[in-house]
Amino acid sequence: MRWRQRLPLSLQFSAVALGYMVLAAVLTLLLSQWLANRWLAAAIAVVVLLPLLVYHVSRAFAPMHSLFRALTGTVSSYRDGDYSFGLSWDGGGELGALVASHNALGDALRDQRLALVQRELLLDTMVQNTPVAMLLVDPGRHIVHANIAARKLLGEGHKLEGHAFDALLQAAPAAMQQAFANGGDGMFSVGDEDDEDIYHLSRRQFRLNGRRHELILLRQLTAELRRQEVHTWKKVIRVISHELNNSLAPIASLAHSGAELLRRGQLERLPVALSTIEERARHLEGFIRGYARFAKLPAPRYEPVAWPRFIEQLRGQVAFAFDGPVPEGNIRVDAAQLEQALLNLLKNAHESGSGPEHVQLALRRLPDAWRIDVLDRGQGMNAAVLANALLPFYSTKRNGTGLGLALAREIAEAHGGRIALLNREGGGLCVSLTLPTA
C-alpha cells in the first residue's frame, strides 16, 4: 500500500489556513464596499468560505486517515498470523518514521514465522522418521499425535489420530498390555523365542494448553540387546579361556614333569608337582563353580533369620568390625544367598588395600527395609569403575572374574532390594545393600 504526500501535513495545513485567511480578508473588503456593516461583511465571508476550508482540510488529511486505517488493518493481520502486508509512505517526518518502524516490525515477525515453520517442519520430519514409536494421548485417552513407527506398531500403518488409545491397547499383545498395566517405565518381549522382539516402554506426563497429556515412547531394543549379548558372550569366553589356560597349561606341564620324574625314579620331587596340580585344579573348580552359581542363581527360599546369629556365623568366616550393637530383629531372606553376597563384599573390602581393622559392617533399620553397609578405607573407585562395577565380568583385578559384585546385585534384586556403591569421605568405599522387610 502506497500513499504520496509532497509536503508535510503541517506545512500543507498552514498553507491552506493562510490562503483562506487572505481570501477571507479580500472577500470581507469587497463586501464591505456594498454593505454598511463591516462585521456583517466578515460574517458573510466566513460563511461562504467555511465549507471550502473544511473540504480542503479534509482533503489534506485524507492520506493520513487512509494510512491510519491501513495501519489498523495490518495490525489485525499480524494478530491473525498474516505478515504479508507492508506500507509505503513517500513523505518524511514522524509519519514516515512510524511507517518505517511498522514495516520493520512486520519483517521481523515474518522472519520469525518462517524460522518457526522451518523448525516445525524439521521437528516433524525427525519425529516421523525416528524408529521410536511415539504417541501423544490427551486427557480423554484419545491419540492426538502418532508417528510412522507408532502407526506400524499399533495400527498396521494406518493413522491413529482420534482413536481411543485403550481400544488399541486391547488389541495389542498381552505382554504390552501387562507393561502398561504395571505403570511407569518398563521392558517387555513380544513373540516367541525364535522370533522375539524386546521393547522399552517410557511414559511421561506434562501439561499442554492447560490440560494434562501423556507422551508414550516404545523403543525396540532387540538389535541393541543382541549386540550386547554377543559382546557379553565374547567377554565371558575370553575370561574363561584366560582362566582355563592359566590353570591347564601348568597342570599339563607339571603332569609331564611328574611322569618324567616317575620314569627317572626321582620320587622325592613328585609330591611338589602333584600338590601344585591339585592346587590349580581346585582353583579351576572354584572358578567354574562361581560362574555356575551366577548363571543359575535359584529363587530365594525365604526363612526368618535372626540378626545376632547370622552376624556371628558371618564373623566366623571373614573378619570385620561391627558398627554398634547387633539388632535383635529378624528378616525373611534366603540366608545362604545373603551370606554369599556379604562374603563377596567383605572379601572385596579386605582386597581393596584397606587395613583389616577398617573393614566394617553396619546394620540399620529403615521404615520398610534393612540397610547393610560394608565399609573400608581402601583406594575407593573412580567414576568409570563406579559406573561399571556391578556389571557381570567387569573387574579391575588382574585375576578377578568380575562376579562378586554382580552376584551380590543379583541376590539383592532377587530379594526385591538394591545395591549401591559410593566413595567415602576420607577415602574408601561404602557398599550399601538394602532389603525390604517383607
N, C-alpha and C positions, 0 to 999 in steps of 0.2 A: 504494500500500500504506500502511495507517494502523495505528499502534499507539497505544493510550491508556494513560496511566500518570498517576494523580492525584498521587502523591508521588514524589520522587526515590528511586532504588533504595537509596541509603544509609540514608534515613530509614525506608523500609519494612523493610529488613533489621534495623535497630536496634530498631524496634518489635516485630518478630516475636521477636527474641532476648530482649528484655526481658520480653515476655509469657510466653515459655516458661520463663525463669528464675524468674519469680514463681510460675507454675503448678507448676514442679518443687519449689520450696520449700514450697508449700502441701501438695502431694501427699506430700512427704517427712515433713512434720509430721504429717499424718493417719496415714500408715503406721507412723510411729514409736510411735504410741499402742498399736498391736496387736503390734508386733514389738519385742523387747528390744534388738535391734542397730540403732542409728541409721544406720550406714553401709550396712547391708543395705537399709534402707528407702530411702535415697538412690539406691542402685543400681537398685532396682526402679522407682523413679520415672523415672530416666533411660531405662531400657529401654522403659518404657511410652510416654514422651513423645518419644523419639528419632525413630521413624517419622513421627510427626506434624510434628516440626520439619523433617525432610527434605522432606516434602511441601510444607509452607508455603514453605520457602526456594526449592524448585524452581518453585513457583507464582509466587513473587515475581520470579524471574529469567527466567521463560518469555518475557515480551515482549522482553527484551534478547537472548535467544538467537534468537528469531524475527527480530529486527532484524538481527542479525549474519548470519543465513542469507540474508536479503533483500539485504543489502549485498554478500555474496559473489555472489549471482545477478546483481545489476545490474552488478557489475564484469565478470563473464563476458559479459554482454550488450554492454557497452561494447567489450570486446575483439573481439567478433564484429561490431561496427559497428551495433548496435541501441541507439539512445539514447532510446527512447520510454518508459523506466521512470522513476519518481520515488518517493520515500519521504516519509512524513509521521510525525512524532513529536510527540505532544502535550506530553510532558514537556520540561523545560528541561535545564539542566546541560550536562555535557560531551557526552552522547549527542545532545542537541538541537543542539549546535554541529557535531558530526560529521555528522548528517543534513543540516543546512543546507549545509555545505561540499560534501557529496556531491551534493546536488541542484544546487548552483551549478556543479559540475564537469559534470554531465550537461547542464545548459542550455548551457554554453559549447561542449561537444562537439557538441551538436545544432545550434547556430547555425553552427558551423564546417562541419559536414557539409552543411547546407542551402546555405551560401555556396559550398562546393566543388562541389556538384551544379549550382548555377546557373552557375558559371564553366565547368564541363564542358559543360553544355548550350549556353552561348554559344559556346565554342570549337568544339564540334562543328558548330553552325549556321554559323559562319564558314568552317570548313574545307570543309563540304559545299557551300556556295554560292559559294565562290571560283571564278573562271574558270580558275585554275591547276590542272592535273591533278596530284594528289598521291598517291603510293604509298609505303607502308612495307613493306620487304622484310626478312624475318628471315634468320638465317644459313643456313637451308636453301633460300634463294631462293624462298620462298613468300610470297605477298602477305598481310600482316597487316591492312592497312587501305588503302582506296582511296575517294576522294571521288567525287562525282557526275561531275565533269569527267573523271576518270580512267576511270570506267565507260563514258562516252560515247566516249572516245577509243580505248580498247583492248578494251572488252567489249560494244560495241553496247548500252550501257545496263544490262547485267546485272551482278550483284555479282561482284567479283573476289577477295574474301577466300578464302584457302585454295588458290587456283590457283597453279601454278608460273609464276613470272614469265618464265623463259626460254622456256617454251612459248608464252606470249602474245607475246613479242618476236619469235618466229619467224614469227608471222602478221602482224606489223607491216610497214609499208613498208620498202623496202631502205634508204632514207636514214636512217630512225630506227635501224635495226639498225646501220648504219655509225657513227652518232653514239655509240651505246652501246659499240661495239667500240673506238672511239678512246679511251675512258676519260675521266674528268673531265667538265668542263662543255663546252658547245659549242652550235652552231646548225645546223639542218638544214631543208630545204624538202621539202614533200610535195605532190605534184600536178604539173601541167604549167604552162606559162607563163600560160595563160588562167585557170587556177583553182589558184593556188599558195598554200599556207599555210606560214608560216615559224614555227618553234618554237625556243625556247631550252631546252636541257637543263641542269639543275643536279642534282648528286649530292652528298650529304653522308653521312658515316659517323659513327655515335655508338653508345654502349653503352646498352642498355635491359635492366634486370634482369640485369646481368652478361653479356649477350650482345650481340655486335656486330650492329647493324641498319643498313640503308641507306634514306635518305629520298630519293626521286626526285621532282623537280618538272619539269613540262613546261608551259611558258608560251607561249601563242600570241602572236606579235608581228606578225602580218600587218597588222592595222589600224594599230598604232602606227608600224610602219615605213613604211606607205603615207603616213601623215600627215607623217612626217619627210621622205619622198621628195618629197612635194608642196611642203613648206616649203623644202627644198633647191633644188628647181627654181625656185621663185619667187625665191629669193635669187640664183640664177645669172642668171635673166632680168633682175633688177634691176641686177646688176653689169654684165652685158653691155650692157644698154640704156644705162646711165650712161656706160660707156666708149665705146660707139658714138656717142652724142650728143656727147660731148666731142670726138670726132675728126671726125665727119661734118659737124657744124654749122660748124666753122671751115673745113673743106675746101669746103663748098658756098659759104660766104661769100667765101672767097678766090678760088674759081673764077669767081664772078660778078664780083668786083673785077678779076680778071685779064682777063676778057672785055671789061669796060668800059675798062680801060687800053689794051687792044689796039685797041679801036674808036677811042679818042681819040688813038692814036699815041704814048702815054706809055710807051715800051718800057723806059726806064731803071728803072722800078719793078717791072716784070714779073718779073725773076729772084727778087726777095724773096718775092713771092707764091707762085711755083712752088716755091721752096725750102721754104717753110712747109707747102705742100700735101704735098710729098714727106716731110717730117719726120713729119707727122701720119699719113700713110698707112703709113710704116714702123712707127710706134708701134702702129698698129692691127693691122698684120700680126703683129708680135711678140706682141701681146696674144692674138690668136686662136690663134697657134701654141702659146702657153703652155697655153691651155685644151685644145687638141687633144692636146698631149703628156701632160697629166694624164689625160685621158679615155681615151687609147689607149696607155697605157704597155705596151710589149711585154714578153714574158717575158725575163728576163735571159739574155744569151749569155755564159756563163762562159768565162773565159780566165785564165791565170796573169798576174798583174800584179806587177811589181817596185816596191816602195815608193819607192826613190830616184828612179826615172824618173817615176813617177806624181806625186810631190810636186813635182818640178821642172817638169813640164808644168802643174800646177795653179798654181804660183807665177808662171808666165808670163802667166796670165790675170787674177789678182787678187793684191793684195799681202797678205802676212801674215807673222808671225814664227812660226818653228817651235820648239817646246819640246824641246830636247835633240837629239842626233844622230838622223838618219833611220835606222830599222832596215833591215837588209839582206834581210829576209824577203820572201816573196811571199804573195799572196792570190788566190783564184779568185773573180772577180767580173765583172760587166759593167762594163768600165772607163768607157764613155761615161755610163752611168747613175750610177755612183758619182761621177764628175766633175761631173755636173749637180747632184747632191744637194749636194755640198760647195761648189760655186759659189754655190748659193742660200743656204746657211748663212753663208758668208763675206761675201757681199754684204749679208745682213741684219745681220751684225756691224758692218760699216762704216756702215750706215744707222742704227745704234742710238744714235748720239751718242758712241760711243767714239772715242778718238784712234786713228789708223791704227797707231801703234806698239803699241797694246794688243790688237789683233786677232791672236789666236794660234791655231795648230793643234797639237794634241798627239796623239801616236800611242802606244798602249800594247798590249803583247802579254799577253792573258789566257790561262788554261789551255786554253780551247777556242774562243777568239774574239779578234778585234781590236777595240779601242775607240778611236774617233776623237772627240776633243773639239774643238769650236770655241768659243773663249772671247773675251769682250770686256769692256770696262769701261764699258758704256753705262748706260742707265736701268734695265735689268732688266725684269721683268714682275710685275704684281700677281697675286693669286690667281685672279681671274676670267679674266685673259688667259692665264695658265698653263694653266687648265683647258680653254680653247678654242683655243689657238694652233695645234694640229695638225689642227684641223678644216678641211676644204676651204672656201674662200671667206670664211674669217674673217680679218679684217685690221683693225688699228688705224690703219693709214696712210691718209691721205686718198685717195691714188691707188693703193692697194695692191689686188692681186687676191686675196690670201689663198691663193695656190697654192704659194708657195715652200716653206714648212714641210710642207704637205700632200703635195707631190710628193716631198720628202725622206723622209717617212714611208712613202709607197707604195714607194719604191725600197728602203728598208731592209727592210720586211716582205716584199717580193718576193724578197729575198735570204735570208729566214729570220732576219733580225735585228730590231732595235727601235731606237727613238729616244726620248730623254728630255730634258726641259728642267728646269733648276733655277737659281735665283738664286745668285750667288756672294757670299761674304762680302766686304765692302768695296765692293759694287756690281758690276753687270754680270751677264751671263748665260753659262751653260755649256750647250751643246747636245751631247749625247753620242750618237754613232752606234755601235752595237755590231753587228758582223757575224761570223757563225760562220766558223771556219777551213776547214770542209769543207762 
